[in-house]
Amino acid sequence: MENIAFIGLGNMGGPMAVNLLNKGFKVSAFDLSAEALAKVAAAGGRAASSAADAADGASVVISMLPAGKHVQGLYLGDEGLFAKLPKGALVIDCSTIDAGTARKVAEGAQEKGLSMLDAPVSGGTAGAAAGTLTFIVGGAADDLARARPMLEAMGKNIFHAGGPGAGQTAKICNNMLLGILMAGTAEALALGVKNGLDPKVLSEIISKSSGRNWATELYNPWPGVMENAPASRNYAGGFMSELMLKDLGLAEETALQSHAANPLGALARNLYEEHVQQGHGKLDFSSIVKHFHTLN
């Protein structure tokens, strides 16, 4: 069984590392947060003093970091992990970053005789905790075959999107649509409530009609409609609005670079930009409903 270094133990990475431990993998982990490290150590992992310490003796490195600059900083350059890992090691980056950076890092891995997959995830913090994430993978099929037992320990669905960077492109397309759907769902519910409808009844009608979508069925943005949704716990946890804004920005950058039209994606990005500027960046992205209705 592979020895795994796990770098980045945030709301997603921490539960993912714990699921690997629960499936019998040996994990050495690192994060800047002592609290996050302690949780993984309590589950049986080794709390490393640095990323290099975590990667010492590892045959696989998995990372879950906030942005492309962090991924480049971790792996590239004289002090990056690519300069320290043994040839043949496998690197799986689960961060959501731009495809160009993913391809650049993959090229750096190849130059050092390493294998690299970009494998961003979908499923949110609940999926990370339950081990039911969807992995959207870019890279070589042989490398994915090697990674599959580890991905299956953390997720339920694994898709091979294509070569290096393809996982990131597919993830960005998915999250652009998710942002559009959430904003549209919030707007529709607010319209109904302002005209006297019960949000729970309206949500049920929509979920059984042509407007049905992931938000109405599994992640309703209106407080009290779904007991386990972030909306019913003051939008705590879940997928932060500032992260949705980041992903919508990545989609817009990708559209500009490829000369693709994304008017709805751009509008959703503008809505989330305003939402974050109003101080809601740390709230779950379903809190965009506050843009359309003042909640008690």
C-alpha positions as CSV (number, residue, x, y, z in Angstrom):
1,M,0.0,0.0,0.0
2,E,1.3,3.5,-0.9
3,N,2.7,5.8,1.7
4,I,0.8,9.1,1.3
5,A,1.8,12.7,2.0
6,F,-1.3,14.9,2.3
7,I,-0.8,18.6,2.1
8,G,-3.6,21.0,2.9
9,L,-6.1,19.9,5.6
10,G,-8.9,22.5,5.3
11,N,-12.6,21.9,5.2
12,M,-12.1,19.5,2.3
13,G,-8.6,18.1,2.7
14,G,-8.9,17.2,6.4
15,P,-11.8,14.8,6.0
16,M,-10.3,13.4,2.8
17,A,-7.1,12.5,4.7
18,V,-9.1,10.9,7.5
19,N,-11.0,8.8,5.0
20,L,-7.6,7.5,3.6
21,L,-6.6,6.6,7.2
22,N,-9.9,4.9,7.8
23,K,-9.3,2.7,4.7
24,G,-5.9,1.6,6.0
25,F,-3.5,4.0,4.1
26,K,-0.5,5.4,5.9
27,V,-0.7,9.2,5.8
28,S,1.8,11.8,6.8
29,A,0.0,15.2,6.7
30,F,0.9,18.9,6.9
31,D,-1.1,22.1,7.2
32,L,-0.3,25.5,8.6
33,S,-3.2,25.0,11.1
34,A,-2.2,23.1,14.2
35,E,-5.9,22.3,14.9
36,A,-6.3,20.7,11.5
37,L,-3.1,18.7,12.0
38,A,-4.4,17.5,15.4
39,K,-7.6,16.1,13.9
40,V,-5.7,14.0,11.4
41,A,-3.2,12.9,14.0
42,A,-6.1,11.8,16.2
43,A,-7.4,9.6,13.3
44,G,-4.0,7.9,13.2
45,G,-2.0,10.0,10.8
46,R,1.5,11.5,11.3
47,A,1.5,15.2,11.9
48,A,4.5,16.5,9.9
49,S,6.4,19.7,10.6
50,S,6.5,20.8,7.0
51,A,5.4,19.8,3.5
52,A,8.9,18.4,2.9
53,D,8.8,16.4,6.1
54,A,5.4,15.0,5.1
55,A,6.7,14.0,1.7
56,D,9.9,12.3,3.1
57,G,9.5,8.6,2.2
58,A,6.2,9.1,0.5
59,S,5.4,7.4,-2.8
60,V,2.3,9.5,-3.4
61,V,1.6,13.2,-2.6
62,I,-2.0,14.5,-2.5
63,S,-2.6,18.2,-2.2
64,M,-5.7,20.3,-1.6
65,L,-4.7,24.0,-1.7
66,P,-6.6,27.3,-2.2
67,A,-5.1,28.6,-5.5
68,G,-2.7,28.0,-8.3
69,K,0.0,30.1,-6.8
70,H,0.0,27.8,-3.8
71,V,0.2,24.7,-6.0
72,Q,3.2,26.1,-7.9
73,G,4.9,27.2,-4.7
74,L,4.5,23.7,-3.2
75,Y,5.9,21.8,-6.1
76,L,8.0,23.9,-8.4
77,G,11.4,25.5,-7.9
78,D,14.6,24.5,-6.1
79,E,12.7,24.2,-2.8
80,G,9.6,22.6,-4.2
81,L,8.6,19.0,-3.6
82,F,9.4,18.0,-7.2
83,A,13.1,18.5,-6.3
84,K,12.8,16.2,-3.3
85,L,10.5,13.3,-4.4
86,P,11.9,10.1,-5.8
87,K,11.5,9.3,-9.5
88,G,8.3,7.4,-10.1
89,A,6.4,9.1,-7.3
90,L,2.7,10.0,-8.0
91,V,1.4,13.5,-7.4
92,I,-2.4,14.1,-7.2
93,D,-3.5,17.7,-6.9
94,C,-7.1,18.0,-5.8
95,S,-7.1,21.8,-5.7
96,T,-9.3,23.8,-8.0
97,I,-7.0,26.0,-10.1
98,D,-6.7,27.2,-13.7
99,A,-5.9,24.6,-16.3
100,G,-2.8,26.5,-17.5
101,T,-1.2,26.2,-14.1
102,A,-2.2,22.6,-13.9
103,R,-0.5,21.9,-17.2
104,K,2.6,23.9,-16.1
105,V,3.0,21.9,-12.9
106,A,2.4,18.6,-14.8
107,E,5.2,19.5,-17.2
108,G,7.5,20.2,-14.2
109,A,6.6,16.8,-12.8
110,Q,7.4,15.0,-16.1
111,E,10.8,16.8,-16.2
112,K,11.6,15.2,-12.8
113,G,10.4,11.7,-13.8
114,L,7.3,12.0,-11.7
115,S,3.6,11.3,-12.5
116,M,1.0,14.0,-12.1
117,L,-2.8,14.1,-12.0
118,D,-5.0,17.1,-11.6
119,A,-8.0,15.8,-9.8
120,P,-10.3,18.5,-8.5
121,V,-13.4,17.4,-6.6
122,S,-17.1,18.0,-6.4
123,G,-19.4,17.2,-3.6
124,G,-18.6,19.8,-0.9
125,T,-17.7,19.3,2.7
126,A,-20.5,16.8,3.3
127,G,-19.1,14.6,0.5
128,A,-15.6,15.0,1.8
129,A,-16.7,13.8,5.2
130,A,-18.8,10.9,3.9
131,G,-16.2,9.8,1.3
132,T,-18.7,10.3,-1.6
133,L,-16.8,13.0,-3.6
134,T,-16.6,13.1,-7.3
135,F,-13.1,13.3,-8.7
136,I,-12.7,14.9,-12.1
137,V,-9.3,13.8,-13.3
138,G,-6.8,15.0,-15.9
139,G,-3.7,13.1,-16.8
140,A,-2.5,9.7,-18.1
141,A,-4.8,6.7,-17.8
142,D,-2.0,4.6,-16.3
143,D,-1.5,7.1,-13.5
144,L,-5.2,7.2,-12.9
145,A,-5.2,3.4,-12.6
146,R,-2.5,3.7,-9.9
147,A,-4.4,6.5,-8.1
148,R,-7.8,4.8,-8.2
149,P,-7.6,2.9,-4.9
150,M,-6.8,6.1,-3.1
151,L,-9.5,8.1,-4.9
152,E,-12.0,5.4,-4.2
153,A,-11.2,5.7,-0.5
154,M,-12.2,9.3,-0.6
155,G,-14.9,9.4,-3.3
156,K,-17.7,7.6,-5.1
157,N,-17.4,8.8,-8.7
158,I,-14.2,9.0,-10.7
159,F,-14.2,10.6,-14.2
160,H,-11.2,10.7,-16.6
161,A,-11.7,14.0,-18.4
162,G,-8.6,13.9,-20.5
163,G,-5.0,14.9,-20.5
164,P,-3.2,17.3,-18.1
165,G,-5.4,20.2,-17.2
166,A,-8.6,18.6,-18.4
167,G,-9.8,17.9,-14.9
168,Q,-9.6,21.5,-14.0
169,T,-11.4,22.6,-17.2
170,A,-14.3,20.2,-16.5
171,K,-14.5,21.3,-12.8
172,I,-14.6,25.0,-13.8
173,C,-17.4,24.3,-16.3
174,N,-19.3,22.4,-13.6
175,N,-18.9,25.1,-10.9
176,M,-19.8,27.9,-13.3
177,L,-23.1,26.1,-13.9
178,L,-23.5,25.5,-10.2
179,G,-23.1,29.2,-9.4
180,I,-25.6,30.1,-12.1
181,L,-28.1,27.5,-10.8
182,M,-27.8,28.6,-7.2
183,A,-28.3,32.3,-8.0
184,G,-31.3,31.4,-10.2
185,T,-32.8,29.2,-7.6
186,A,-32.4,31.9,-4.9
187,E,-34.0,34.5,-7.2
188,A,-37.0,32.2,-8.0
189,L,-37.6,31.4,-4.3
190,A,-37.3,35.1,-3.3
191,L,-39.8,36.0,-6.0
192,G,-42.3,33.4,-4.7
193,V,-41.9,34.4,-1.1
194,K,-42.4,38.1,-1.9
195,N,-45.7,37.1,-3.5
196,G,-46.9,35.1,-0.5
197,L,-45.7,31.6,-1.3
198,D,-44.3,29.2,1.3
199,P,-40.6,28.6,0.3
200,K,-40.9,24.9,1.3
201,V,-44.0,24.4,-0.8
202,L,-42.5,26.3,-3.7
203,S,-39.3,24.3,-3.5
204,E,-41.2,21.0,-3.6
205,I,-43.2,22.2,-6.6
206,I,-39.9,23.2,-8.4
207,S,-38.2,19.9,-7.5
208,K,-41.0,18.0,-9.2
209,S,-41.3,20.3,-12.2
210,S,-39.1,21.5,-15.1
211,G,-37.1,23.9,-12.9
212,R,-35.7,21.1,-10.7
213,N,-32.0,21.2,-10.1
214,W,-29.3,20.2,-7.6
215,A,-30.0,23.2,-5.3
216,T,-33.7,22.5,-5.0
217,E,-33.3,18.8,-4.5
218,L,-30.2,18.6,-2.2
219,Y,-28.9,22.0,-1.2
220,N,-31.8,24.4,-0.8
221,P,-30.7,28.0,-0.2
222,W,-33.7,29.0,1.9
223,P,-33.5,28.6,5.7
224,G,-35.6,25.9,7.2
225,V,-36.5,24.1,3.9
226,M,-33.8,21.4,4.3
227,E,-32.7,20.5,7.7
228,N,-29.1,19.5,6.8
229,A,-28.4,22.2,4.3
230,P,-26.1,25.1,5.3
231,A,-29.0,27.5,4.9
232,S,-30.6,25.9,8.0
233,R,-27.5,26.5,10.1
234,N,-26.9,30.2,9.3
235,Y,-24.9,29.2,6.1
236,A,-22.0,27.9,8.2
237,G,-19.7,25.3,6.7
238,G,-20.3,24.1,3.2
239,F,-18.6,25.8,0.2
240,M,-17.7,29.4,1.0
241,S,-19.0,32.2,-1.2
242,E,-15.5,33.5,-1.7
243,L,-14.5,30.1,-3.2
244,M,-17.4,30.2,-5.6
245,L,-16.3,33.6,-6.6
246,K,-12.8,32.3,-7.2
247,D,-14.2,29.5,-9.4
248,L,-16.4,31.8,-11.4
249,G,-13.4,34.0,-11.9
250,L,-11.5,31.0,-13.3
251,A,-14.3,30.3,-15.6
252,E,-14.3,33.8,-16.9
253,E,-10.5,33.7,-17.4
254,T,-10.9,30.4,-19.3
255,A,-13.6,31.9,-21.5
256,L,-11.4,34.9,-22.3
257,Q,-8.4,32.8,-23.2
258,S,-10.4,30.5,-25.4
259,H,-12.7,33.2,-26.9
260,A,-15.8,31.5,-25.5
261,A,-19.0,33.4,-24.6
262,N,-20.0,33.2,-20.9
263,P,-22.6,35.9,-20.3
264,L,-24.4,34.0,-17.5
265,G,-21.2,32.9,-15.9
266,A,-20.0,36.6,-15.9
267,L,-23.3,37.7,-14.4
268,A,-23.1,35.1,-11.6
269,R,-19.5,36.2,-10.9
270,N,-20.6,39.8,-10.6
271,L,-23.4,38.7,-8.1
272,Y,-20.9,36.8,-6.0
273,E,-18.4,39.6,-6.2
274,E,-21.0,42.0,-4.7
275,H,-22.1,39.4,-2.2
276,V,-18.5,38.9,-1.0
277,Q,-17.9,42.6,-0.8
278,Q,-20.9,42.9,1.5
279,G,-19.1,40.7,4.0
280,H,-20.6,37.3,3.2
281,G,-17.4,35.6,1.8
282,K,-17.1,33.1,4.6
283,L,-20.7,32.0,4.3
284,D,-21.8,29.1,2.2
285,F,-22.4,30.1,-1.4
286,S,-26.2,29.4,-1.0
287,S,-26.3,32.6,1.1
288,I,-26.5,34.4,-2.3
289,V,-30.2,34.4,-1.5
290,K,-29.5,37.4,0.7
291,H,-28.9,39.3,-2.5
292,F,-32.6,38.9,-3.4
293,H,-34.4,38.8,0.0
294,T,-33.8,40.1,3.5
295,L,-33.9,37.1,5.8
296,N,-34.9,37.3,9.4
